[in-house]
Amino acid sequence: MSDEHFTVDGTLIEAWASQKSFRPKDGSGKTAGPGGEVDFKGEKRKNQTHESTTDPDARLWTKSRGSEAKLSYMGHVMMENRNGLLVETFLTEANGRAERDAALLMAEALPPGKRVTLGGDKNYDTREFVRELRGMNITPHVAQNTSNRRSATRHAGYEVSQRKRKRVEQSFGWMKMVGMPKKVKLRGIDKVG
């Protein structure tokens, strides 16, 4: 196994909780009508004001624009690039910084003293994340996000890492289709983790 080249990525893991269980924290809100149905049309539901009654650790989240928001967790992995082995996994609540924060925590576990590379997708291309990695003696090989801004990475020496990064997506595909963590059958961040 290589101890020099790694890739990180994250994915949404759907919680074992229904959208109907996502209620206001203060106990107010609409009650069930005939047939047990609740009409949420026109109601603003946010993680700051609402929580799931069946899984309070789950957060309402969407990975991309236009897709449906679901009660979810974020699953994170670190993969060794040479063989595609997953060397570390991590679970967090779903939020906008979860992927980068988890990647930094997993990067801290890498062997110290040796220069290593860490690949990632465009979500990791932020000045703060790149600066943190460089401070840890890790060369960031994140995909450059140049849409309406300059990339935080300074060089294009990440081509091999970006080709290898496809393997981490394949591991998520296998997990969701065969290993079945697409929607977990457990509740609470400790049990899901």
C-alpha positions as CSV (number, residue, x, y, z in Angstrom):
1,M,0.0,0.0,0.0
2,S,1.2,3.5,-0.8
3,D,1.8,5.9,2.0
4,E,2.3,8.9,-0.2
5,H,-0.8,9.4,-2.4
6,F,-4.4,9.6,-1.1
7,T,-7.9,10.8,-2.2
8,V,-10.8,12.0,-0.1
9,D,-14.5,12.3,-0.9
10,G,-17.9,12.4,0.8
11,T,-21.4,11.2,0.0
12,L,-24.8,11.6,1.4
13,I,-26.2,8.7,3.4
14,E,-29.9,8.9,3.7
15,A,-31.2,8.6,7.3
16,W,-33.8,6.1,8.5
17,A,-36.4,8.9,9.1
18,S,-39.3,10.2,7.0
19,Q,-39.8,13.8,5.9
20,K,-43.0,13.8,8.0
21,S,-40.9,13.4,11.2
22,F,-39.1,16.7,10.5
23,R,-41.1,19.0,12.9
24,P,-40.5,22.4,14.5
25,K,-38.3,22.2,17.6
26,D,-40.7,24.3,19.6
27,G,-43.5,21.8,19.1
28,S,-45.6,24.1,16.9
29,G,-46.5,23.3,13.3
30,K,-49.2,21.6,11.3
31,T,-51.0,18.6,12.6
32,A,-52.0,15.5,10.6
33,G,-55.2,15.8,8.8
34,P,-57.6,13.0,7.7
35,G,-55.7,9.9,6.8
36,G,-52.6,11.0,8.8
37,E,-51.3,13.2,6.0
38,V,-49.5,16.5,6.7
39,D,-49.4,19.2,4.1
40,F,-46.0,21.1,4.2
41,K,-46.6,23.3,1.2
42,G,-45.5,26.8,1.7
43,E,-43.8,26.0,5.0
44,K,-40.1,26.9,5.4
45,R,-38.3,24.0,7.0
46,K,-34.7,24.5,8.2
47,N,-32.3,22.6,10.3
48,Q,-32.0,25.6,12.7
49,T,-35.7,25.5,13.5
50,H,-36.7,21.9,12.8
51,E,-35.5,18.4,13.7
52,S,-36.6,14.9,13.0
53,T,-38.6,13.3,15.8
54,T,-37.3,9.8,14.9
55,D,-33.6,10.6,14.3
56,P,-32.6,14.0,15.8
57,D,-29.0,13.6,14.5
58,A,-30.1,13.6,10.9
59,R,-30.1,16.9,8.9
60,L,-32.2,18.0,6.0
61,W,-29.6,18.3,3.1
62,T,-29.2,18.3,-0.6
63,K,-26.0,17.6,-2.4
64,S,-26.7,19.6,-5.5
65,R,-29.1,22.3,-6.8
66,G,-32.4,21.0,-8.1
67,S,-32.2,17.7,-6.2
68,E,-34.6,16.8,-3.4
69,A,-33.5,17.6,0.2
70,K,-33.5,14.5,2.4
71,L,-32.8,13.8,6.0
72,S,-29.2,12.6,5.8
73,Y,-25.7,12.2,7.2
74,M,-22.4,12.7,5.3
75,G,-20.2,9.7,4.9
76,H,-16.5,10.4,4.2
77,V,-13.6,8.1,3.0
78,M,-9.9,8.4,2.4
79,M,-8.6,6.2,-0.3
80,E,-5.0,5.1,-1.0
81,N,-4.4,5.8,-4.7
82,R,-2.2,3.0,-5.8
83,N,-4.6,0.1,-5.0
84,G,-7.9,2.0,-4.4
85,L,-8.1,0.7,-0.8
86,L,-10.2,2.7,1.6
87,V,-7.9,3.5,4.6
88,E,-10.2,5.6,6.7
89,T,-14.0,6.3,7.0
90,F,-15.8,9.0,8.9
91,L,-19.4,10.0,9.5
92,T,-20.6,13.5,10.2
93,E,-23.9,15.4,10.2
94,A,-24.7,16.9,6.8
95,N,-23.6,20.5,6.3
96,G,-21.7,22.7,3.9
97,R,-18.3,22.3,5.6
98,A,-18.6,18.6,6.5
99,E,-16.5,17.2,3.6
100,R,-13.6,19.6,4.1
101,D,-13.6,19.3,7.9
102,A,-13.7,15.5,7.8
103,A,-10.9,15.5,5.2
104,L,-8.7,17.5,7.5
105,L,-9.4,15.2,10.4
106,M,-8.5,12.2,8.3
107,A,-5.4,13.9,6.9
108,E,-4.1,14.4,10.5
109,A,-3.9,10.6,10.8
110,L,-1.5,10.3,7.8
111,P,2.2,9.4,8.6
112,P,4.0,12.6,9.7
113,G,7.3,13.7,8.3
114,K,6.7,12.4,4.8
115,R,5.5,14.6,2.0
116,V,2.1,13.2,0.7
117,T,-0.5,14.2,-1.8
118,L,-4.2,14.4,-1.2
119,G,-6.7,14.5,-4.1
120,G,-10.3,15.7,-4.0
121,D,-13.1,17.2,-6.1
122,K,-13.9,20.9,-6.7
123,N,-15.6,21.2,-3.3
124,Y,-12.2,21.0,-1.6
125,D,-10.7,23.9,-3.7
126,T,-10.9,26.6,-1.1
127,R,-8.1,28.9,0.2
128,E,-8.6,27.8,3.8
129,F,-8.6,24.1,3.0
130,V,-5.5,24.3,0.7
131,R,-3.7,26.4,3.3
132,E,-4.4,23.9,6.1
133,L,-3.1,21.0,4.0
134,R,0.1,22.8,3.1
135,G,0.6,23.6,6.8
136,M,0.4,19.8,7.4
137,N,3.1,19.2,4.8
138,I,0.4,17.7,2.4
139,T,0.4,18.7,-1.3
140,P,-3.3,19.4,-2.3
141,H,-4.2,17.8,-5.6
142,V,-7.8,19.0,-5.6
143,A,-9.8,19.6,-8.8
144,Q,-9.6,23.3,-9.7
145,N,-12.9,25.2,-9.2
146,T,-12.5,28.1,-11.6
147,S,-16.2,29.0,-12.0
148,N,-16.4,32.7,-11.4
149,R,-13.2,32.8,-9.4
150,R,-9.5,31.8,-9.2
151,S,-8.6,28.3,-8.0
152,A,-6.9,28.0,-4.7
153,T,-4.4,25.5,-6.1
154,R,-1.4,27.0,-7.9
155,H,-0.3,24.2,-10.3
156,A,-1.7,21.6,-12.5
157,G,0.4,18.8,-11.1
158,Y,-2.6,16.8,-10.0
159,E,-3.5,15.0,-13.2
160,V,-2.6,11.5,-12.0
161,S,-4.4,12.1,-8.7
162,Q,-7.5,13.2,-10.6
163,R,-7.5,10.1,-12.8
164,K,-7.2,7.9,-9.6
165,R,-10.0,9.8,-7.9
166,K,-12.5,7.9,-10.1
167,R,-11.9,4.9,-7.9
168,V,-13.3,6.6,-4.8
169,E,-16.5,7.2,-6.7
170,Q,-16.6,3.5,-7.7
171,S,-16.3,2.6,-4.0
172,F,-19.3,4.8,-3.2
173,G,-21.2,3.2,-6.1
174,W,-20.4,-0.3,-4.8
175,M,-21.4,0.7,-1.2
176,K,-24.7,2.1,-2.3
177,M,-25.7,-0.7,-4.7
178,V,-24.3,-3.8,-3.0
179,G,-23.3,-2.8,0.6
180,M,-26.6,-0.9,1.0
181,P,-25.6,2.2,3.0
182,K,-27.6,4.4,0.6
183,K,-30.3,4.5,3.3
184,V,-29.2,3.1,6.6
185,K,-31.5,1.1,8.8
186,L,-30.1,2.6,12.1
187,R,-30.8,5.8,13.9
188,G,-28.4,8.2,15.6
189,I,-24.9,9.3,14.5
190,D,-23.1,6.8,16.7
191,K,-25.0,3.7,15.4
192,V,-24.9,4.9,11.8
193,G,-21.1,5.6,12.1
